[in-house]
Amino acid sequence: MEEQDRKKKVFEEHLPYEFDMFDEAAKFLMSEEFAKLDRKNKNDWFRANAAIEAFWTHARTLQEFFNQPKNREPMLGAHHASAKDFAPDYWPDLDLQTVVDKINNQVSHLNYGRESLPPEKLGHEMQYVKAAIDKQWKRFQETLAAAATKRKDQVWVVRPPRQPVAFIPGSGDPSSTSTFTIASFTSFPAQGMTKRGR
């Protein structure tokens, strides 16, 4: 039972948190409020950088969740959660390794190779990364739904469907984070993800 409790906690608490932070960061990065931040003001500088780092940190975490191999059973010793732990038939087609390398170099680690100027600096990839992770979420949901149709017990399902923010290019420099406008946003409700039994 401890193994199921661990999976339930990841599925109902931690995975929704990752998506909420990913979506909220995207939402803020596309807002007029973000575009108006004065980076010379220390508080605005902090808010801008915190939002950018939140987006990339949670993008990296979600990419790992979708691409991580299934953990061996029993999973009590497992460290990283995988989408395949909940949907064994799920197969990712998410190839963000180049972006993940940039996240590691520019956000996750302090190193001598950090970039300071576009196009090497993270920013212009946001639209692509957001769409790619949202696509994986949809594929993951579809795999869970298909499994729920086949088996009625011990199947993880997601409800209600997530309707994430979509990046829409705005006018201006395409490498600037503030050149996007918002399309739509719906966050997870509390306890939005559950495990279905008989």
PyRosetta script that sets phi, psi and omega in degrees:
from pyrosetta import init, pose_from_sequence

init()
pose = pose_from_sequence("MEEQDRKKKVFEEHLPYEFDMFDEAAKFLMSEEFAKLDRKNKNDWFRANAAIEAFWTHARTLQEFFNQPKNREPMLGAHHASAKDFAPDYWPDLDLQTVVDKINNQVSHLNYGRESLPPEKLGHEMQYVKAAIDKQWKRFQETLAAAATKRKDQVWVVRPPRQPVAFIPGSGDPSSTSTFTIASFTSFPAQGMTKRGR")
pose.set_psi(1, -29.7)
pose.set_omega(1, -179.7)
pose.set_phi(2, -61.7)
pose.set_psi(2, -37.3)
pose.set_omega(2, 179.1)
pose.set_phi(3, -63.3)
pose.set_psi(3, -44.8)
pose.set_omega(3, 178.4)
pose.set_phi(4, -64.6)
pose.set_psi(4, -36.5)
pose.set_omega(4, 177.5)
pose.set_phi(5, -64.0)
pose.set_psi(5, -40.1)
pose.set_omega(5, 178.1)
pose.set_phi(6, -63.5)
pose.set_psi(6, -44.4)
pose.set_omega(6, 179.4)
pose.set_phi(7, -64.6)
pose.set_psi(7, -41.0)
pose.set_omega(7, -179.7)
pose.set_phi(8, -61.9)
pose.set_psi(8, -41.5)
pose.set_omega(8, -179.7)
pose.set_phi(9, -64.3)
pose.set_psi(9, -43.8)
pose.set_omega(9, 177.1)
pose.set_phi(10, -61.5)
pose.set_psi(10, -46.5)
pose.set_omega(10, -173.1)
pose.set_phi(11, -71.0)
pose.set_psi(11, -40.5)
pose.set_omega(11, -174.8)
pose.set_phi(12, -92.6)
pose.set_psi(12, -23.4)
pose.set_omega(12, -175.7)
pose.set_phi(13, -114.3)
pose.set_psi(13, -56.3)
pose.set_omega(13, -170.0)
pose.set_phi(14, -78.9)
pose.set_psi(14, -39.9)
pose.set_omega(14, 177.7)
pose.set_phi(15, -65.4)
pose.set_psi(15, -45.4)
pose.set_omega(15, 175.4)
pose.set_phi(16, -59.7)
pose.set_psi(16, -36.6)
pose.set_omega(16, 177.8)
pose.set_phi(17, -61.0)
pose.set_psi(17, -45.5)
pose.set_omega(17, 179.8)
pose.set_phi(18, -58.7)
pose.set_psi(18, -45.6)
pose.set_omega(18, -180.0)
pose.set_phi(19, -69.7)
pose.set_psi(19, -38.1)
pose.set_omega(19, 177.7)
pose.set_phi(20, -60.8)
pose.set_psi(20, -45.6)
pose.set_omega(20, 179.8)
pose.set_phi(21, -65.9)
pose.set_psi(21, -41.7)
pose.set_omega(21, 178.3)
pose.set_phi(22, -60.1)
pose.set_psi(22, -48.2)
pose.set_omega(22, -178.8)
pose.set_phi(23, -70.1)
pose.set_psi(23, -41.5)
pose.set_omega(23, 179.7)
pose.set_phi(24, -65.4)
pose.set_psi(24, -39.1)
pose.set_omega(24, 177.0)
pose.set_phi(25, -62.9)
pose.set_psi(25, -44.8)
pose.set_omega(25, 178.1)
pose.set_phi(26, -61.1)
pose.set_psi(26, -43.8)
pose.set_omega(26, -179.6)
pose.set_phi(27, -59.7)
pose.set_psi(27, -45.6)
pose.set_omega(27, -179.3)
pose.set_phi(28, -67.5)
pose.set_psi(28, -40.6)
pose.set_omega(28, -179.4)
pose.set_phi(29, -63.6)
pose.set_psi(29, -23.8)
pose.set_omega(29, 179.4)
pose.set_phi(30, -95.9)
pose.set_psi(30, -0.2)
pose.set_omega(30, -173.8)
pose.set_phi(31, -83.8)
pose.set_psi(31, 158.8)
pose.set_omega(31, 173.3)
pose.set_phi(32, -63.3)
pose.set_psi(32, -34.2)
pose.set_omega(32, 179.5)
pose.set_phi(33, -58.4)
pose.set_psi(33, -44.8)
pose.set_omega(33, 178.3)
pose.set_phi(34, -64.2)
pose.set_psi(34, -44.4)
pose.set_omega(34, -178.0)
pose.set_phi(35, -61.0)
pose.set_psi(35, -28.8)
pose.set_omega(35, -177.3)
pose.set_phi(36, -90.1)
pose.set_psi(36, -2.9)
pose.set_omega(36, -179.9)
pose.set_phi(37, -62.6)
pose.set_psi(37, 136.8)
pose.set_omega(37, 177.8)
pose.set_phi(38, -95.9)
pose.set_psi(38, 105.3)
pose.set_omega(38, -174.7)
pose.set_phi(39, -66.5)
pose.set_psi(39, -10.3)
pose.set_omega(39, 176.3)
pose.set_phi(40, -82.5)
pose.set_psi(40, -18.5)
pose.set_omega(40, 175.9)
pose.set_phi(41, -85.1)
pose.set_psi(41, 127.1)
pose.set_omega(41, -173.6)
pose.set_phi(42, -59.0)
pose.set_psi(42, -41.4)
pose.set_omega(42, 179.8)
pose.set_phi(43, -66.0)
pose.set_psi(43, -43.5)
pose.set_omega(43, 178.2)
pose.set_phi(44, -66.7)
pose.set_psi(44, -40.4)
pose.set_omega(44, 177.4)
pose.set_phi(45, -58.1)
pose.set_psi(45, -44.9)
pose.set_omega(45, 179.8)
pose.set_phi(46, -64.3)
pose.set_psi(46, -46.6)
pose.set_omega(46, -179.3)
pose.set_phi(47, -60.8)
pose.set_psi(47, -42.4)
pose.set_omega(47, 179.5)
pose.set_phi(48, -63.0)
pose.set_psi(48, -49.8)
pose.set_omega(48, -178.3)
pose.set_phi(49, -67.9)
pose.set_psi(49, -36.0)
pose.set_omega(49, 178.2)
pose.set_phi(50, -63.7)
pose.set_psi(50, -40.7)
pose.set_omega(50, 179.1)
pose.set_phi(51, -66.7)
pose.set_psi(51, -43.6)
pose.set_omega(51, 179.2)
pose.set_phi(52, -62.8)
pose.set_psi(52, -46.2)
pose.set_omega(52, -179.8)
pose.set_phi(53, -66.4)
pose.set_psi(53, -36.5)
pose.set_omega(53, 177.1)
pose.set_phi(54, -62.2)
pose.set_psi(54, -45.6)
pose.set_omega(54, 179.6)
pose.set_phi(55, -56.9)
pose.set_psi(55, -51.4)
pose.set_omega(55, -175.2)
pose.set_phi(56, -71.0)
pose.set_psi(56, -36.5)
pose.set_omega(56, 178.9)
pose.set_phi(57, -63.8)
pose.set_psi(57, -45.4)
pose.set_omega(57, -178.4)
pose.set_phi(58, -75.1)
pose.set_psi(58, -29.7)
pose.set_omega(58, 173.1)
pose.set_phi(59, -61.4)
pose.set_psi(59, -44.7)
pose.set_omega(59, 179.9)
pose.set_phi(60, -63.9)
pose.set_psi(60, -42.9)
pose.set_omega(60, 179.3)
pose.set_phi(61, -62.7)
pose.set_psi(61, -43.9)
pose.set_omega(61, -179.8)
pose.set_phi(62, -68.7)
pose.set_psi(62, -38.1)
pose.set_omega(62, 175.9)
pose.set_phi(63, -59.4)
pose.set_psi(63, -42.9)
pose.set_omega(63, 178.7)
pose.set_phi(64, -64.5)
pose.set_psi(64, -42.3)
pose.set_omega(64, 179.3)
pose.set_phi(65, -58.7)
pose.set_psi(65, -45.8)
pose.set_omega(65, -177.6)
pose.set_phi(66, -71.8)
pose.set_psi(66, -33.0)
pose.set_omega(66, -175.4)
pose.set_phi(67, -95.9)
pose.set_psi(67, -12.2)
pose.set_omega(67, -178.6)
pose.set_phi(68, -63.5)
pose.set_psi(68, 135.1)
pose.set_omega(68, 175.9)
pose.set_phi(69, -64.4)
pose.set_psi(69, 157.1)
pose.set_omega(69, 177.4)
pose.set_phi(70, -61.4)
pose.set_psi(70, 139.1)
pose.set_omega(70, 176.2)
pose.set_phi(71, -75.0)
pose.set_psi(71, 148.4)
pose.set_omega(71, 176.3)
pose.set_phi(72, -69.5)
pose.set_psi(72, 150.5)
pose.set_omega(72, 175.8)
pose.set_phi(73, -93.4)
pose.set_psi(73, 143.0)
pose.set_omega(73, -9.6)
pose.set_phi(74, -69.6)
pose.set_psi(74, 153.7)
pose.set_omega(74, -172.9)
pose.set_phi(75, -92.8)
pose.set_psi(75, 11.7)
pose.set_omega(75, -173.8)
pose.set_phi(76, -59.0)
pose.set_psi(76, -30.2)
pose.set_omega(76, 179.6)
pose.set_phi(77, -92.6)
pose.set_psi(77, 2.3)
pose.set_omega(77, -176.7)
pose.set_phi(78, -67.0)
pose.set_psi(78, 142.7)
pose.set_omega(78, 179.9)
pose.set_phi(79, -104.9)
pose.set_psi(79, -53.2)
pose.set_omega(79, -178.4)
pose.set_phi(80, -97.1)
pose.set_psi(80, 132.1)
pose.set_omega(80, 175.7)
pose.set_phi(81, -77.3)
pose.set_psi(81, 148.7)
pose.set_omega(81, 179.8)
pose.set_phi(82, -130.8)
pose.set_psi(82, 146.0)
pose.set_omega(82, 174.5)
pose.set_phi(83, -57.4)
pose.set_psi(83, -33.1)
pose.set_omega(83, -179.0)
pose.set_phi(84, -71.4)
pose.set_psi(84, -15.8)
pose.set_omega(84, 173.9)
pose.set_phi(85, -66.7)
pose.set_psi(85, -28.2)
pose.set_omega(85, -178.1)
pose.set_phi(86, -102.1)
pose.set_psi(86, -29.9)
pose.set_omega(86, -178.9)
pose.set_phi(87, -134.5)
pose.set_psi(87, 83.1)
pose.set_omega(87, -175.5)
pose.set_phi(88, -56.4)
pose.set_psi(88, -25.9)
pose.set_omega(88, -179.7)
pose.set_phi(89, -84.4)
pose.set_psi(89, -3.6)
pose.set_omega(89, 179.9)
pose.set_phi(90, -73.2)
pose.set_psi(90, 132.1)
pose.set_omega(90, 174.6)
pose.set_phi(91, -127.3)
pose.set_psi(91, 120.6)
pose.set_omega(91, -178.3)
pose.set_phi(92, -75.3)
pose.set_psi(92, 152.2)
pose.set_omega(92, 168.7)
pose.set_phi(93, -128.3)
pose.set_psi(93, 39.8)
pose.set_omega(93, -175.5)
pose.set_phi(94, -100.1)
pose.set_psi(94, 109.1)
pose.set_omega(94, 179.9)
pose.set_phi(95, -115.5)
pose.set_psi(95, 91.8)
pose.set_omega(95, -179.3)
pose.set_phi(96, -119.4)
pose.set_psi(96, 22.3)
pose.set_omega(96, -173.3)
pose.set_phi(97, -59.2)
pose.set_psi(97, -39.3)
pose.set_omega(97, 178.7)
pose.set_phi(98, -61.7)
pose.set_psi(98, -41.6)
pose.set_omega(98, 178.8)
pose.set_phi(99, -69.5)
pose.set_psi(99, -41.6)
pose.set_omega(99, 178.6)
pose.set_phi(100, -60.6)
pose.set_psi(100, -40.5)
pose.set_omega(100, 176.2)
pose.set_phi(101, -59.4)
pose.set_psi(101, -41.1)
pose.set_omega(101, 177.9)
pose.set_phi(102, -66.7)
pose.set_psi(102, -40.0)
pose.set_omega(102, 177.6)
pose.set_phi(103, -61.3)
pose.set_psi(103, -45.6)
pose.set_omega(103, 178.9)
pose.set_phi(104, -60.0)
pose.set_psi(104, -41.9)
pose.set_omega(104, -178.0)
pose.set_phi(105, -75.1)
pose.set_psi(105, -31.7)
pose.set_omega(105, -171.7)
pose.set_phi(106, -108.5)
pose.set_psi(106, -17.5)
pose.set_omega(106, -176.9)
pose.set_phi(107, -123.0)
pose.set_psi(107, -48.8)
pose.set_omega(107, -170.2)
pose.set_phi(108, -82.4)
pose.set_psi(108, -24.6)
pose.set_omega(108, -175.2)
pose.set_phi(109, -132.6)
pose.set_psi(109, 146.2)
pose.set_omega(109, 173.8)
pose.set_phi(110, -93.6)
pose.set_psi(110, 111.8)
pose.set_omega(110, -177.9)
pose.set_phi(111, -142.1)
pose.set_psi(111, 174.2)
pose.set_omega(111, -176.2)
pose.set_phi(112, -80.2)
pose.set_psi(112, -11.9)
pose.set_omega(112, -177.8)
pose.set_phi(113, -95.4)
pose.set_psi(113, 10.6)
pose.set_omega(113, -180.0)
pose.set_phi(114, -61.0)
pose.set_psi(114, 136.5)
pose.set_omega(114, 179.4)
pose.set_phi(115, -90.9)
pose.set_psi(115, 152.8)
pose.set_omega(115, -179.7)
pose.set_phi(116, -118.9)
pose.set_psi(116, -18.4)
pose.set_omega(116, -173.7)
pose.set_phi(117, -128.8)
pose.set_psi(117, 147.6)
pose.set_omega(117, 171.8)
pose.set_phi(118, -63.0)
pose.set_psi(118, 155.9)
pose.set_omega(118, 3.7)
pose.set_phi(119, -88.4)
pose.set_psi(119, -4.3)
pose.set_omega(119, -177.9)
pose.set_phi(120, -69.3)
pose.set_psi(120, -30.7)
pose.set_omega(120, -178.1)
pose.set_phi(121, -73.1)
pose.set_psi(121, 141.5)
pose.set_omega(121, 177.4)
pose.set_phi(122, -56.5)
pose.set_psi(122, 146.3)
pose.set_omega(122, 176.8)
pose.set_phi(123, 157.6)
pose.set_psi(123, -61.5)
pose.set_omega(123, -175.9)
pose.set_phi(124, -67.2)
pose.set_psi(124, -16.8)
pose.set_omega(124, 180.0)
pose.set_phi(125, -80.9)
pose.set_psi(125, -6.9)
pose.set_omega(125, -173.4)
pose.set_phi(126, -55.8)
pose.set_psi(126, -46.5)
pose.set_omega(126, -177.9)
pose.set_phi(127, -59.5)
pose.set_psi(127, -47.1)
pose.set_omega(127, -179.5)
pose.set_phi(128, -63.3)
pose.set_psi(128, -46.6)
pose.set_omega(128, -177.8)
pose.set_phi(129, -64.2)
pose.set_psi(129, -42.8)
pose.set_omega(129, 179.3)
pose.set_phi(130, -60.6)
pose.set_psi(130, -47.4)
pose.set_omega(130, 179.9)
pose.set_phi(131, -64.6)
pose.set_psi(131, -39.3)
pose.set_omega(131, -178.7)
pose.set_phi(132, -66.1)
pose.set_psi(132, -43.0)
pose.set_omega(132, 179.4)
pose.set_phi(133, -70.5)
pose.set_psi(133, -38.9)
pose.set_omega(133, 176.5)
pose.set_phi(134, -62.0)
pose.set_psi(134, -37.6)
pose.set_omega(134, 177.3)
pose.set_phi(135, -63.7)
pose.set_psi(135, -41.5)
pose.set_omega(135, 178.5)
pose.set_phi(136, -64.5)
pose.set_psi(136, -38.8)
pose.set_omega(136, 178.2)
pose.set_phi(137, -59.5)
pose.set_psi(137, -43.9)
pose.set_omega(137, 179.9)
pose.set_phi(138, -63.9)
pose.set_psi(138, -43.5)
pose.set_omega(138, 178.5)
pose.set_phi(139, -63.4)
pose.set_psi(139, -40.2)
pose.set_omega(139, 178.1)
pose.set_phi(140, -62.1)
pose.set_psi(140, -46.9)
pose.set_omega(140, 177.6)
pose.set_phi(141, -59.1)
pose.set_psi(141, -44.5)
pose.set_omega(141, -179.0)
pose.set_phi(142, -63.2)
pose.set_psi(142, -37.9)
pose.set_omega(142, 178.3)
pose.set_phi(143, -67.0)
pose.set_psi(143, -40.8)
pose.set_omega(143, 177.1)
pose.set_phi(144, -63.5)
pose.set_psi(144, -42.9)
pose.set_omega(144, -179.6)
pose.set_phi(145, -64.5)
pose.set_psi(145, -40.6)
pose.set_omega(145, 178.7)
pose.set_phi(146, -63.9)
pose.set_psi(146, -40.9)
pose.set_omega(146, 178.0)
pose.set_phi(147, -65.5)
pose.set_psi(147, -36.2)
pose.set_omega(147, 179.4)
pose.set_phi(148, -65.1)
pose.set_psi(148, -32.0)
pose.set_omega(148, 178.7)
pose.set_phi(149, -70.6)
pose.set_psi(149, -37.1)
pose.set_omega(149, -178.0)
pose.set_phi(150, -75.6)
pose.set_psi(150, -44.4)
pose.set_omega(150, -176.1)
pose.set_phi(151, -124.1)
pose.set_psi(151, 145.8)
pose.set_omega(151, -178.3)
pose.set_phi(152, -102.6)
pose.set_psi(152, -9.1)
pose.set_omega(152, -178.3)
pose.set_phi(153, -118.4)
pose.set_psi(153, 149.0)
pose.set_omega(153, 176.4)
pose.set_phi(154, 54.7)
pose.set_psi(154, 39.2)
pose.set_omega(154, 178.4)
pose.set_phi(155, -111.5)
pose.set_psi(155, 129.0)
pose.set_omega(155, 178.8)
pose.set_phi(156, -84.5)
pose.set_psi(156, 128.6)
pose.set_omega(156, 178.6)
pose.set_phi(157, -127.4)
pose.set_psi(157, 157.4)
pose.set_omega(157, -179.3)
pose.set_phi(158, -116.1)
pose.set_psi(158, 132.2)
pose.set_omega(158, 174.8)
pose.set_phi(159, -150.4)
pose.set_psi(159, 146.8)
pose.set_omega(159, -12.4)
pose.set_phi(160, -76.4)
pose.set_psi(160, 170.2)
pose.set_omega(160, 178.9)
pose.set_phi(161, -58.8)
pose.set_psi(161, 141.3)
pose.set_omega(161, 179.2)
pose.set_phi(162, -79.4)
pose.set_psi(162, 132.7)
pose.set_omega(162, 175.7)
pose.set_phi(163, -117.2)
pose.set_psi(163, 89.3)
pose.set_omega(163, -171.3)
pose.set_phi(164, -80.1)
pose.set_psi(164, 167.9)
pose.set_omega(164, 172.2)
pose.set_phi(165, -62.4)
pose.set_psi(165, 142.9)
pose.set_omega(165, 173.9)
pose.set_phi(166, -120.6)
pose.set_psi(166, 130.1)
pose.set_omega(166, 176.8)
pose.set_phi(167, -73.2)
pose.set_psi(167, 131.7)
pose.set_omega(167, 174.6)
pose.set_phi(168, -123.6)
pose.set_psi(168, 122.1)
pose.set_omega(168, -179.2)
pose.set_phi(169, -59.1)
pose.set_psi(169, 135.3)
pose.set_omega(169, 174.6)
pose.set_phi(170, -102.4)
pose.set_psi(170, -170.2)
pose.set_omega(170, 178.8)
pose.set_phi(171, -82.6)
pose.set_psi(171, 154.6)
pose.set_omega(171, 176.7)
pose.set_phi(172, 115.0)
pose.set_psi(172, -165.8)
pose.set_omega(172, -176.8)
pose.set_phi(173, -67.4)
pose.set_psi(173, 118.3)
pose.set_omega(173, -177.1)
pose.set_phi(174, -65.9)
pose.set_psi(174, -14.4)
pose.set_omega(174, 179.0)
pose.set_phi(175, -89.6)
pose.set_psi(175, -5.8)
pose.set_omega(175, -179.6)
pose.set_phi(176, -89.3)
pose.set_psi(176, 133.6)
pose.set_omega(176, -179.0)
pose.set_phi(177, -60.7)
pose.set_psi(177, -29.5)
pose.set_omega(177, -174.8)
pose.set_phi(178, -83.1)
pose.set_psi(178, 9.6)
pose.set_omega(178, -178.8)
pose.set_phi(179, -97.7)
pose.set_psi(179, 27.3)
pose.set_omega(179, 177.0)
pose.set_phi(180, -119.4)
pose.set_psi(180, 150.9)
pose.set_omega(180, 173.9)
pose.set_phi(181, -119.4)
pose.set_psi(181, 163.1)
pose.set_omega(181, -173.1)
pose.set_phi(182, -87.9)
pose.set_psi(182, 141.7)
pose.set_omega(182, 177.5)
pose.set_phi(183, -102.6)
pose.set_psi(183, -58.8)
pose.set_omega(183, 179.8)
pose.set_phi(184, -158.7)
pose.set_psi(184, 158.5)
pose.set_omega(184, 178.4)
pose.set_phi(185, -155.7)
pose.set_psi(185, 131.0)
pose.set_omega(185, 170.8)
pose.set_phi(186, -140.1)
pose.set_psi(186, 126.4)
pose.set_omega(186, -179.5)
pose.set_phi(187, -89.6)
pose.set_psi(187, 166.8)
pose.set_omega(187, 174.0)
pose.set_phi(188, -64.7)
pose.set_psi(188, 138.4)
pose.set_omega(188, 169.1)
pose.set_phi(189, -75.7)
pose.set_psi(189, 162.6)
pose.set_omega(189, 175.5)
pose.set_phi(190, -60.1)
pose.set_psi(190, 139.9)
pose.set_omega(190, 179.9)
pose.set_phi(191, 57.5)
pose.set_psi(191, 37.7)
pose.set_omega(191, -176.0)
pose.set_phi(192, -75.5)
pose.set_psi(192, -12.7)
pose.set_omega(192, -177.1)
pose.set_phi(193, -122.2)
pose.set_psi(193, 132.0)
pose.set_omega(193, -175.4)
pose.set_phi(194, -137.7)
pose.set_psi(194, 166.5)
pose.set_omega(194, 174.5)
pose.set_phi(195, -105.0)
pose.set_psi(195, 128.3)
pose.set_omega(195, -177.0)
pose.set_phi(196, -96.6)
pose.set_psi(196, 134.1)
pose.set_omega(196, 174.2)
pose.set_phi(197, -111.8)
pose.set_psi(197, -167.1)
pose.set_omega(197, 179.8)
pose.set_phi(198, -69.6)
pose.dump_pdb("model.pdb")
